[in-house]
Amino acid sequence: MKFNIGQTVVTNGVNMLMHTDYQFRNFVTKSFERHINGDWGDLDEEDKSANEDALKNGDRLFSKYNYNGDVSIYIITEWDRSYTTILFPEEY
């Protein structure tokens, strides 16, 4: 783990789909593991670089992961590392 994650929070939308779709639940788990290990997922190089800077400067960390081409999730760790939230883009 490259950084503290604080309390992990999952939005209702993500939680509901995790309970009904086993493959999606596995996807979320793997995406979370990628996030905490500094694999920022499906971001462009500029955003990935911003995350690398944020590791040094204490800014917010943001990752995006695509599931089956039509569903994405965001994983956001707050600047103070108090919370990490897993959410759909429309819940942002």
CORBEL-V101542 format. One record per run of one state. SS is the DSSP state (2 for helix, 1 for strand, 0 for the rest). FROM is the first residue (numbers start at 0). TO is the last residue. If there is no record, write none. Layout:
SS,FROM,TO + SS,FROM,TO
This chain:
0,0,5 + 1,6,9 + 0,10,10 + 2,11,19 + 0,20,20 + 2,21,35 + 0,36,39 + 1,40,40 + 0,41,43 + 2,44,56 + 0,57,59 + 1,60,66 + 0,67,69 + 1,70,76 + 0,77,81 + 1,82,87 + 2,88,90 + 0,91,91
